[in-house]
């Protein structure tokens, strides 16, 4: 055996041949230099793969941050709705106030942090609830549709080690437990090299999400807040924390003077948005604050040109190696930040550096627990810490702070959308829409006092102001002690006094219930062999009739409100008294086995042939089927919770209107209010629909409020067909009827609902005069439907496609052509029509097509001509004519005449100035 082998066998060291090792090192060096020095555009694909793990895309981080904030908000909503908060305490704040923790904090933290960590595993993420254990994995996939289509969001990459994410899963937990939900937010902030560049603030209860990417883009909601009228007063409005007020009140008044307005609020995110919306000019915080509370707001203010600094006028560093606690207070503002810091500097000089001494004390006690104990001692001694050992005895500090809230120095005015010029209101529910100008940071409610002179009654109510100072007020002008006939005979002077902060407005108007020979009669249809007992059925029938009366009064109000907004005053329909019971010969079993069209045909024929209603040619009917039933168990068993499948298992149901009858089921009455005072609660309800028990008709919102909005909106829509309206792409007669909730509320989140598709029911149109159509007379007329949902959006559509329309028009409005038809329609015109009829001026118009000249001719002056599609009654084109000069003949353009006469794909709808209507098809004119 050789010597070397002997050494190996004896356990001695092994000598390595240096030549191969040297060659290996040289080759690895060459490869490394190759990768590092290759031109960027010539680098192999594998380089990008190796490199990408250490880079993060800020565009994707923005999308993920928005999604995380919104997903966390959903968890908070679920806990709030369950009422199972499971509240416990994390200890005391620096001011000795309880610092609560709830299940909502933990659930929001888990879904937000774990969701972000799964997408960006190399990024450092700090969350307020990092100690909370998340036993279930939470994740979500990136959804670019959370960005609106005008957002400028480039692909920017940065090194992962430079990125820090700060997450506040529930800001204002104490207020959350007190149900002060306006203060509650979820927040995500992305900092690069310690500087905040992306900020997201989301309020789960309003649905609003404000986000900004510094130097690139921002959400439309944030831009809208920022564009509100600016505060021009010399005296600032400072917002401070309602729970962190140890020194803020005294410092604020000492720095800014006694004329300063102080707004107490909760939640750092909420206070930053108050600054953005001009409800406050600055946000001051004089004690320690965690960085997850302020980072998102800092980024948003930077994106808008504002600033957030410590009270030493230093920027706040949000780097991963920095303390999560900002110990030096903060000042945040959009404008005049330097001026405010100058005042702080003067205060520091005048008081021999006391403000600096206050900050020094924070440095001397960096331990959070020490600060808590110190502040608790000061609070228990009933003193207010001004600065560095200077104490001012102040009993009842909380009361003193509260007194500052209404100390507003601005002069306010209340503006409302005008009532009709005659100041005459003819519908029993009155909707007032207005705003406080300029907006007031100190108040959140408006007081309304209604004085009724004839009845010598006074009603008071409060309504909430939106973040922009807007409000909507619904008033009931009826007297439950008077019958319908007695109320119609009375004319009453009314005075409405509105007051908010120091602004006041008085409105005087006359309430005279509408009188017309053309009326709408509500009916409740009872079929034979009801499943319910006789006594139970009687009680339910009475409840349902009262419910129908209330909600049809609301529909009447909405018609008047929207037509007034369209410039058509005193236009709405007249109700023919209370809801009446109609006993049908159709059995419940047969009704539940019939299609919507079959139900409409049967009930229309029955009503027309009945002794009570058959000869009432001036009546149209809104009827509700009492035996509607829902088979939720079959829906659950199928596992298909789609809109179409839910409708398939809803029996004895209809939502179909035309001619003289609008027919509906009663399966969604669970979401409708039974009393006037409950209307607001029902339309805003976020209670989830249990589709195992109840049918969901909310266009996938899955909430009681969504069901109420969509189903009452459907009543407005189908009733529009009874008033001879066709379909439009937008508004009430399009897919906009789902948004009825926006008519009655302010500060509603933008909703993104699937568009409804118009389908046809019958196969043939006829040339029919519908001016006095009875239910049966329209049986041969097609009744297009908006029953299906377009779940696949067109290519290129974005999540906020409908934002502007919803903001301007509530998305619930009558398009111009629809408003013209309704304004001229005999069922909506004022009483003057009866005088014209008595004078013989309302003889039926002679309306016809003249193929030789491609004209429409009428013996009565034309008001409107529409070209509607045969397939779905969608209005393709319309021409409006003024009453003067009178137009009796209209020549259709060649392109429209081609559709009418050659293609036979469209028909003409004609309206005269006297309200005559007629459908004309070219084949009828030439036969």
ZAMARGU-4260 file (C-alpha; in steps of 0.2 Angstrom, whole numbers, plus 5000, padded with zeros to 4 digits):
<rodrens>
0) 5000/5000/5000 | 5007/5017/4996 | 5011/5030/5009 | 4996/5042/5003 | 4984/5027/5005
5) 4991/5023/5022 | 4989/5041/5028 | 4970/5040/5022 | 4968/5024/5031 | 4975/5031/5047
10) 4963/5046/5046 | 4976/5059/5041 | 4971/5074/5030 | 4969/5072/5012 | 4979/5083/4999
15) 4968/5090/4985 | 4975/5093/4968 | 4975/5112/4965 | 4974/5112/4946 | 4956/5106/4944
20) 4950/5117/4958 | 4958/5132/4950 | 4950/5129/4934 | 4933/5127/4942 | 4935/5144/4951
25) 4940/5153/4934 | 4925/5146/4925 | 4913/5152/4938 | 4921/5169/4938 | 4919/5170/4919
30) 4901/5165/4920 | 4897/5178/4934 | 4906/5192/4924 | 4896/5187/4908 | 4879/5189/4917
35) 4884/5205/4925 | 4891/5213/4910 | 4879/5207/4896 | 4870/5221/4888 | 4852/5222/4896
40) 4843/5219/4880 | 4855/5204/4876 | 4854/5195/4893 | 4848/5177/4892 | 4830/5173/4898
45) 4837/5164/4913 | 4844/5180/4919 | 4827/5188/4921 | 4821/5172/4930 | 4835/5173/4942
50) 4834/5192/4944 | 4815/5193/4946 | 4814/5185/4963 | 4823/5200/4971 | 4812/5213/4962
55) 4794/5218/4965 | 4782/5227/4953 | 4774/5242/4961 | 4759/5242/4950 | 4755/5224/4956
60) 4759/5230/4974 | 4746/5244/4971 | 4733/5232/4965 | 4737/5220/4979 | 4736/5234/4992
65) 4719/5239/4986 | 4712/5221/4986 | 4720/5218/5004 | 4711/5234/5011 | 4695/5229/5003
70) 4696/5210/5008 | 4700/5216/5026 | 4685/5227/5025 | 4674/5212/5021 | 4680/5203/5036
75) 4675/5218/5047 | 4658/5219/5039 | 4655/5200/5043 | 4659/5202/5061 | 4649/5218/5063
80) 4634/5210/5055 | 4636/5195/5066 | 4637/5205/5082 | 4650/5193/5089 | 4664/5205/5092
85) 4672/5195/5105 | 4680/5210/5112 | 4695/5210/5124 | 4708/5222/5129 | 4726/5224/5124
90) 4729/5236/5138 | 4728/5255/5140 | 4734/5269/5128 | 4746/5282/5132 | 4731/5292/5138
95) 4724/5278/5149 | 4710/5274/5137 | 4706/5256/5135 | 4714/5249/5119 | 4702/5235/5113
100) 4704/5220/5101 | 4690/5211/5092 | 4688/5197/5081 | 4687/5209/5067 | 4705/5215/5070
105) 4711/5197/5069 | 4702/5192/5054 | 4706/5207/5044 | 4724/5206/5049 | 4725/5188/5043
110) 4717/5190/5026 | 4727/5206/5023 | 4744/5201/5029 | 4743/5183/5023 | 4736/5188/5006
115) 4750/5201/5003 | 4763/5189/5009 | 4758/5175/4997 | 4760/5187/4982 | 4776/5196/4989
120) 4785/5183/5000 | 4802/5193/5000 | 4794/5210/5006 | 4794/5215/5024 | 4776/5217/5030
125) 4772/5225/5047 | 4754/5224/5054 | 4747/5231/5070 | 4741/5214/5075 | 4757/5204/5071
130) 4755/5194/5087 | 4739/5187/5081 | 4740/5169/5076 | 4732/5165/5059 | 4727/5147/5059
135) 4719/5147/5041 | 4728/5152/5025 | 4721/5167/5017 | 4725/5172/4999 | 4718/5181/4984
140) 4723/5183/4966 | 4728/5200/4958 | 4713/5208/4950 | 4718/5223/4939 | 4700/5228/4938
145) 4701/5237/4955 | 4710/5251/4945 | 4699/5263/4936 | 4702/5264/4917 | 4709/5281/4918
150) 4722/5277/4931 | 4740/5279/4925 | 4749/5264/4933 | 4766/5260/4924 | 4776/5244/4927
155) 4789/5250/4939 | 4801/5238/4948 | 4811/5240/4964 | 4822/5229/4974 | 4812/5219/4987
160) 4824/5223/5001 | 4820/5242/4999 | 4801/5239/5001 | 4791/5240/5017 | 4773/5237/5019
165) 4763/5244/5033 | 4746/5236/5037 | 4732/5243/5049 | 4719/5229/5048 | 4706/5240/5058
170) 4709/5258/5062 | 4698/5265/5076 | 4694/5249/5085 | 4686/5257/5100 | 4674/5267/5088
175) 4670/5250/5079 | 4665/5243/5096 | 4654/5259/5099 | 4646/5257/5081 | 4654/5273/5075
180) 4657/5266/5059 | 4661/5282/5049 | 4678/5282/5058 | 4683/5264/5054 | 4695/5260/5040
185) 4708/5247/5034 | 4724/5254/5028 | 4739/5248/5017 | 4755/5258/5014 | 4770/5253/5003
190) 4786/5262/5007 | 4802/5262/4996 | 4818/5266/5004 | 4808/5272/5019 | 4798/5284/5009
195) 4779/5281/5007 | 4774/5279/4989 | 4757/5270/4989 | 4743/5273/5001 | 4726/5265/5002
200) 4712/5270/5015 | 4696/5260/5014 | 4680/5262/5024 | 4671/5245/5023 | 4654/5253/5029
205) 4653/5266/5015 | 4663/5256/5003 | 4674/5270/4998 | 4692/5267/4994 | 4704/5281/4993
210) 4721/5277/4985 | 4736/5286/4978 | 4753/5282/4970 | 4764/5296/4972 | 4769/5304/4956
215) 4758/5293/4946 | 4739/5291/4949 | 4725/5291/4962 | 4708/5284/4964 | 4693/5294/4957
220) 4685/5295/4974 | 4701/5303/4981 | 4701/5315/4967 | 4683/5320/4970 | 4686/5323/4988
225) 4701/5334/4984 | 4691/5344/4971 | 4678/5350/4984 | 4678/5369/4987 | 4693/5374/4997
230) 4693/5382/5014 | 4697/5401/5012 | 4696/5407/5030 | 4711/5414/5038 | 4707/5404/5054
235) 4712/5385/5052 | 4702/5370/5057 | 4712/5358/5066 | 4707/5340/5068 | 4713/5330/5083
240) 4710/5313/5090 | 4695/5310/5101 | 4704/5297/5112 | 4722/5304/5111 | 4719/5322/5118
245) 4731/5323/5132 | 4740/5339/5126 | 4732/5342/5109 | 4718/5353/5114 | 4729/5365/5124
250) 4743/5365/5111 | 4731/5368/5097 | 4723/5383/5105 | 4740/5390/5111 | 4748/5388/5094
255) 4733/5393/5083 | 4724/5405/5094 | 4707/5405/5102 | 4698/5407/5086 | 4704/5390/5079
260) 4690/5378/5076 | 4694/5360/5083 | 4687/5345/5075 | 4688/5329/5086 | 4688/5313/5077
265) 4694/5295/5078 | 4705/5285/5066 | 4721/5293/5058 | 4715/5287/5041 | 4698/5296/5044
270) 4707/5312/5049 | 4718/5312/5034 | 4703/5311/5023 | 4695/5325/5032 | 4710/5336/5027
275) 4709/5330/5009 | 4690/5334/5009 | 4693/5351/5016 | 4683/5348/5032 | 4700/5352/5041
280) 4715/5362/5036 | 4727/5352/5046 | 4728/5336/5057 | 4738/5338/5073 | 4744/5324/5085
285) 4754/5328/5100 | 4758/5311/5107 | 4766/5295/5100 | 4758/5286/5086 | 4761/5269/5077
290) 4767/5270/5058 | 4754/5258/5052 | 4742/5272/5057 | 4749/5286/5047 | 4759/5279/5033
295) 4745/5277/5020 | 4739/5294/5024 | 4756/5301/5022 | 4757/5294/5005 | 4740/5301/5000
300) 4745/5318/5006 | 4761/5318/4996 | 4752/5312/4981 | 4741/5328/4982 | 4755/5340/4986
305) 4753/5340/5005 | 4764/5335/5019 | 4765/5325/5035 | 4780/5328/5046 | 4784/5326/5065
310) 4782/5342/5076 | 4800/5345/5073 | 4796/5347/5054 | 4805/5331/5050 | 4799/5318/5037
315) 4794/5301/5045 | 4805/5286/5039 | 4795/5270/5036 | 4810/5259/5033 | 4811/5241/5039
320) 4825/5244/5051 | 4816/5259/5059 | 4805/5259/5075 | 4787/5256/5071 | 4783/5270/5083
325) 4783/5288/5079 | 4788/5297/5095 | 4788/5315/5090 | 4770/5319/5086 | 4764/5324/5068
330) 4756/5338/5058 | 4748/5334/5042 | 4741/5347/5029 | 4738/5350/5011 | 4742/5368/5011
335) 4752/5380/5021 | 4761/5367/5030 | 4776/5379/5032 | 4765/5392/5039 | 4758/5380/5052
340) 4776/5374/5057 | 4781/5392/5058 | 4767/5395/5071 | 4773/5379/5081 | 4791/5386/5080
345) 4785/5403/5087 | 4776/5394/5101 | 4791/5385/5105 | 4801/5401/5106 | 4788/5411/5116
350) 4787/5397/5129 | 4806/5394/5131 | 4806/5378/5121 | 4792/5370/5130 | 4786/5361/5115
355) 4803/5354/5112 | 4804/5349/5130 | 4787/5339/5128 | 4795/5330/5113 | 4811/5327/5124
360) 4800/5319/5137 | 4794/5307/5124 | 4812/5303/5120 | 4816/5301/5139 | 4802/5288/5140
365) 4804/5278/5124 | 4796/5263/5132 | 4777/5263/5128 | 4772/5256/5145 | 4781/5270/5154
370) 4772/5283/5143 | 4756/5275/5147 | 4759/5275/5166 | 4765/5293/5165 | 4749/5299/5156
375) 4738/5289/5167 | 4745/5298/5182 | 4742/5314/5174 | 4724/5310/5169 | 4720/5303/5186
380) 4726/5320/5194 | 4713/5328/5183 | 4726/5340/5175 | 4731/5343/5157 | 4749/5342/5152
385) 4753/5357/5143 | 4772/5356/5141 | 4787/5350/5151 | 4781/5351/5169 | 4769/5366/5166
390) 4751/5360/5172 | 4735/5368/5171 | 4721/5362/5182 | 4706/5358/5171 | 4691/5349/5178
395) 4679/5340/5166 | 4692/5340/5151 | 4680/5329/5141 | 4666/5342/5142 | 4677/5356/5138
400) 4683/5347/5122 | 4665/5343/5117 | 4661/5361/5118 | 4674/5365/5105 | 4665/5354/5092
405) 4652/5367/5087 | 4663/5382/5088 | 4662/5385/5070 | 4668/5402/5063 | 4662/5399/5045
410) 4646/5406/5038 | 4635/5392/5030 | 4621/5391/5018 | 4609/5376/5015 | 4606/5374/4996
415) 4592/5362/4990 | 4586/5357/4973 | 4571/5368/4968 | 4554/5363/4971 | 4541/5365/4957
420) 4540/5384/4953 | 4522/5384/4959 | 4528/5377/4975 | 4514/5364/4974 | 4518/5346/4980
425) 4505/5333/4974 | 4513/5317/4980 | 4512/5312/4998 | 4531/5308/5001 | 4543/5322/4997
430) 4561/5319/4993 | 4573/5334/4997 | 4590/5334/4990 | 4603/5347/4995 | 4620/5351/5003
435) 4628/5362/5016 | 4639/5376/5008 | 4653/5377/5013 | 4655/5360/5021 | 4656/5360/5040
440) 4669/5349/5049 | 4660/5351/5065 | 4643/5343/5061 | 4637/5327/5054 | 4618/5329/5054
445) 4605/5341/5048 | 4589/5345/5057 | 4572/5346/5048 | 4556/5353/5055 | 4540/5351/5046
450) 4525/5362/5051 | 4508/5358/5044 | 4497/5373/5046 | 4480/5365/5043 | 4483/5350/5055
455) 4493/5361/5067 | 4506/5347/5068 | 4525/5348/5069 | 4537/5334/5064 | 4556/5334/5067
460) 4569/5322/5060 | 4588/5321/5058 | 4597/5316/5042 | 4615/5312/5040 | 4627/5323/5030
465) 4639/5315/5018 | 4658/5318/5019 | 4655/5331/5006 | 4640/5339/5016 | 4626/5332/5005
470) 4610/5326/5012 | 4594/5318/5006 | 4578/5320/5016 | 4562/5310/5014 | 4546/5318/5022
475) 4529/5310/5024 | 4515/5323/5021 | 4500/5312/5024 | 4489/5311/5039 | 4485/5293/5044
480) 4469/5299/5053 | 4461/5305/5037 | 4454/5295/5023 | 4461/5296/5005 | 4445/5306/4999
485) 4447/5318/5014 | 4465/5321/5010 | 4462/5324/4992 | 4450/5338/4996 | 4462/5347/5008
490) 4475/5359/5003 | 4488/5363/5016 | 4501/5376/5018 | 4518/5368/5024 | 4534/5375/5030
495) 4550/5366/5031 | 4564/5373/5041 | 4581/5366/5039 | 4596/5369/5050 | 4614/5364/5051
500) 4628/5372/5061 | 4624/5391/5058 | 4615/5388/5041 | 4596/5389/5040 | 4584/5388/5026
505) 4565/5389/5026 | 4554/5382/5012 | 4536/5386/5010 | 4525/5375/4999 | 4507/5369/4997
510) 4502/5351/4998 | 4488/5346/4987 | 4485/5327/4984 | 4485/5324/4965 | 4468/5323/4957
515) 4466/5315/4940 | 4454/5304/4930 | 4468/5293/4925 | 4474/5283/4939 | 4484/5268/4945
520) 4476/5255/4956 | 4486/5243/4967 | 4480/5225/4968 | 4484/5211/4979 | 4480/5195/4970
525) 4474/5180/4980 | 4473/5163/4972 | 4462/5149/4977 | 4468/5135/4989 | 4481/5145/4998
530) 4493/5135/5009 | 4491/5147/5024 | 4476/5145/5036 | 4462/5157/5034 | 4466/5168/5049
535) 4485/5168/5045 | 4481/5173/5027 | 4470/5187/5032 | 4484/5195/5043 | 4497/5192/5030
540) 4485/5200/5017 | 4483/5216/5027 | 4501/5217/5031 | 4506/5215/5012 | 4492/5228/5007
545) 4499/5241/5019 | 4517/5237/5012 | 4512/5239/4994 | 4503/5256/4998 | 4519/5263/5006
550) 4531/5257/4993 | 4520/5263/4978 | 4519/5280/4987 | 4538/5280/4986 | 4538/5275/4968
555) 4526/5290/4965 | 4538/5301/4974 | 4553/5294/4964 | 4544/5297/4948 | 4540/5315/4953
560) 4558/5318/4959 | 4566/5312/4944 | 4555/5320/4932 | 4557/5337/4941 | 4576/5334/4939
565) 4573/5332/4920 | 4564/5349/4920 | 4546/5341/4920 | 4537/5349/4935 | 4522/5342/4943
570) 4523/5325/4934 | 4519/5309/4942 | 4505/5296/4942 | 4489/5296/4953 | 4485/5282/4965
575) 4467/5276/4965 | 4466/5274/4984 | 4473/5260/4994 | 4478/5243/4989 | 4463/5231/4985
580) 4462/5212/4987 | 4457/5203/4970 | 4452/5185/4972 | 4457/5175/4957 | 4449/5159/4951
585) 4467/5153/4947 | 4473/5140/4960 | 4490/5142/4969 | 4496/5126/4961 | 4492/5132/4944
590) 4499/5149/4947 | 4516/5142/4953 | 4516/5131/4938 | 4514/5145/4926 | 4527/5156/4917
595) 4527/5175/4919 | 4519/5178/4902 | 4505/5165/4906 | 4502/5174/4923 | 4501/5191/4915
600) 4489/5185/4902 | 4478/5176/4914 | 4477/5190/4927 | 4475/5203/4914 | 4460/5194/4907
605) 4452/5191/4924 | 4454/5210/4929 | 4447/5216/4912 | 4432/5204/4914 | 4428/5208/4933
610) 4413/5218/4938 | 4423/5230/4949 | 4437/5234/4937 | 4432/5228/4919 | 4424/5245/4913
615) 4437/5257/4921 | 4446/5262/4905 | 4455/5276/4914 | 4464/5264/4926 | 4480/5255/4925
620) 4484/5241/4938 | 4500/5237/4948 | 4496/5219/4955 | 4506/5208/4966 | 4504/5189/4967
625) 4501/5183/4985 | 4505/5165/4983 | 4524/5166/4977 | 4534/5153/4984 | 4553/5149/4984
630) 4561/5132/4983 | 4578/5136/4992 | 4582/5118/4996 | 4583/5114/4978 | 4594/5128/4975
635) 4606/5122/4988 | 4605/5105/4982 | 4610/5110/4965 | 4625/5120/4971 | 4620/5133/4958
640) 4617/5150/4966 | 4616/5160/4950 | 4603/5173/4946 | 4595/5162/4933 | 4594/5146/4944
645) 4586/5156/4959 | 4573/5163/4947 | 4569/5145/4940 | 4565/5140/4958 | 4554/5155/4962
650) 4536/5150/4958 | 4521/5161/4955 | 4532/5175/4952 | 4532/5189/4938 | 4540/5205/4935
655) 4532/5210/4919 | 4523/5226/4913 | 4514/5233/4898 | 4498/5240/4892 | 4487/5242/4908
660) 4495/5230/4920 | 4512/5229/4929 | 4513/5212/4937 | 4525/5206/4951 | 4527/5192/4964
665) 4528/5194/4982 | 4543/5184/4986 | 4554/5198/4989 | 4543/5207/5002 | 4555/5201/5016
670) 4567/5215/5011 | 4553/5229/5009 | 4549/5241/5023 | 4532/5240/5032 | 4533/5257/5040
675) 4539/5274/5033 | 4552/5276/5047 | 4560/5259/5040 | 4563/5265/5022 | 4581/5271/5026
680) 4586/5256/5036 | 4579/5244/5022 | 4588/5253/5007 | 4605/5254/5017 | 4604/5236/5024
685) 4619/5226/5022 | 4612/5210/5029 | 4616/5195/5019 | 4603/5185/5010 | 4602/5167/5015
690) 4598/5160/4998 | 4594/5143/5006 | 4578/5152/5013 | 4575/5168/5003 | 4576/5172/4984
695) 4590/5184/4980 | 4585/5198/4967 | 4599/5210/4970 | 4609/5208/4955 | 4622/5198/4964
700) 4624/5211/4979 | 4617/5197/4990 | 4610/5210/5003 | 4593/5215/5009 | 4596/5232/5003
705) 4601/5226/4986 | 4585/5216/4985 | 4575/5231/4990 | 4583/5242/4977 | 4582/5230/4963
710) 4564/5225/4966 | 4557/5242/4969 | 4567/5248/4954 | 4559/5234/4944 | 4542/5241/4949
715) 4547/5258/4942 | 4554/5250/4926 | 4539/5239/4922 | 4527/5253/4927 | 4536/5263/4914
720) 4531/5250/4901 | 4513/5253/4906 | 4516/5272/4902 | 4522/5267/4884 | 4541/5268/4888
725) 4553/5258/4878 | 4570/5251/4883 | 4585/5263/4884 | 4603/5258/4887 | 4605/5268/4903
730) 4593/5274/4917 | 4577/5267/4924 | 4572/5259/4907 | 4589/5251/4905 | 4600/5242/4918
735) 4600/5257/4929 | 4584/5252/4939 | 4595/5242/4950 | 4602/5258/4957 | 4586/5264/4965
740) 4596/5264/4982 | 4606/5279/4975 | 4590/5290/4974 | 4587/5289/4992 | 4605/5289/5000
745) 4621/5299/5000 | 4639/5294/5000 | 4635/5277/4992 | 4649/5267/4985 | 4651/5265/4967
750) 4642/5248/4962 | 4648/5237/4948 | 4633/5226/4944 | 4631/5215/4929 | 4622/5223/4915
755) 4605/5216/4911 | 4601/5209/4894 | 4584/5213/4885 | 4575/5198/4879 | 4559/5196/4870
760) 4543/5186/4875 | 4532/5185/4860 | 4535/5184/4842 | 4525/5198/4834 | 4521/5216/4834
765) 4505/5224/4829 | 4500/5242/4824 | 4491/5246/4840 | 4485/5262/4848 | 4490/5261/4866
770) 4484/5278/4872 | 4470/5270/4881 | 4475/5252/4881 | 4467/5240/4894 | 4477/5225/4900
775) 4470/5213/4888 | 4471/5225/4873 | 4490/5224/4875 | 4491/5205/4875 | 4497/5205/4857
780) 4510/5218/4860 | 4527/5212/4864 | 4534/5214/4881 | 4553/5214/4881 | 4561/5208/4897
785) 4576/5213/4907 | 4578/5197/4915 | 4595/5190/4910 | 4612/5196/4916 | 4627/5199/4906
790) 4641/5191/4917 | 4655/5193/4905 | 4659/5211/4902 | 4664/5217/4885 | 4683/5217/4881
795) 4692/5231/4889 | 4679/5236/4902 | 4685/5241/4919 | 4679/5240/4937 | 4674/5258/4937
800) 4666/5260/4920 | 4649/5267/4928 | 4657/5279/4940 | 4653/5296/4932 | 4635/5291/4928
805) 4632/5285/4945 | 4639/5301/4953 | 4630/5313/4941 | 4613/5305/4940 | 4612/5292/4954
810) 4612/5280/4938 | 4593/5280/4941 | 4586/5293/4930 | 4574/5294/4915 | 4583/5298/4898
815) 4577/5313/4889 | 4565/5304/4877 | 4558/5294/4892 | 4555/5310/4902 | 4546/5318/4887
820) 4534/5304/4885 | 4530/5304/4903 | 4528/5323/4904 | 4515/5321/4890 | 4507/5305/4895
825) 4489/5307/4901 | 4492/5296/4917 | 4505/5309/4922 | 4499/5326/4916 | 4491/5339/4927
830) 4472/5341/4929 | 4472/5353/4915 | 4469/5338/4903 | 4452/5336/4909 | 4447/5354/4904
835) 4455/5351/4887 | 4444/5335/4885 | 4429/5345/4890 | 4432/5357/4877 | 4434/5343/4864
840) 4452/5346/4861 | 4457/5329/4866 | 4449/5319/4851 | 4460/5304/4846 | 4473/5309/4834
845) 4475/5302/4817 | 4493/5296/4815 | 4499/5287/4800 | 4514/5282/4789 | 4516/5289/4772
850) 4527/5277/4762 | 4528/5288/4747 | 4536/5302/4756 | 4544/5292/4770 | 4534/5303/4782
855) 4524/5301/4798 | 4509/5312/4798 | 4497/5317/4813 | 4481/5327/4814 | 4488/5333/4831
860) 4505/5341/4833 | 4519/5329/4835 | 4529/5329/4852 | 4541/5314/4849 | 4545/5301/4837
865) 4556/5285/4842 | 4562/5271/4831 | 4562/5255/4842 | 4570/5238/4838 | 4557/5224/4835
870) 4568/5212/4845 | 4568/5221/4862 | 4559/5238/4860 | 4576/5246/4863 | 4576/5265/4857
875) 4588/5266/4842 | 4584/5285/4838 | 4572/5298/4843 | 4567/5316/4837 | 4559/5328/4849
880) 4548/5343/4843 | 4543/5358/4853 | 4524/5363/4854 | 4528/5379/4845 | 4529/5380/4830
885) 4518/5365/4828 | 4524/5350/4818 | 4512/5338/4810 | 4523/5329/4798 | 4540/5322/4800
890) 4551/5314/4786 | 4562/5300/4792 | 4580/5301/4786 | 4584/5288/4773 | 4594/5277/4785
895) 4580/5276/4797 | 4567/5273/4784 | 4577/5259/4777 | 4576/5250/4794 | 4558/5253/4795
900) 4553/5249/4777 | 4566/5237/4770 | 4574/5228/4784 | 4558/5228/4795 | 4569/5227/4810
905) 4561/5242/4819 | 4545/5251/4822 | 4540/5269/4825 | 4533/5275/4841 | 4524/5292/4840
910) 4518/5304/4853 | 4508/5320/4851 | 4507/5335/4861 | 4490/5329/4868 | 4497/5313/4874
915) 4491/5302/4860 | 4503/5287/4857 | 4504/5275/4842 | 4515/5261/4836 | 4518/5261/4817
920) 4526/5247/4807 | 4529/5249/4788 | 4520/5233/4783 | 4504/5240/4792 | 4505/5256/4782
925) 4507/5248/4766 | 4493/5234/4768
</rodrens>
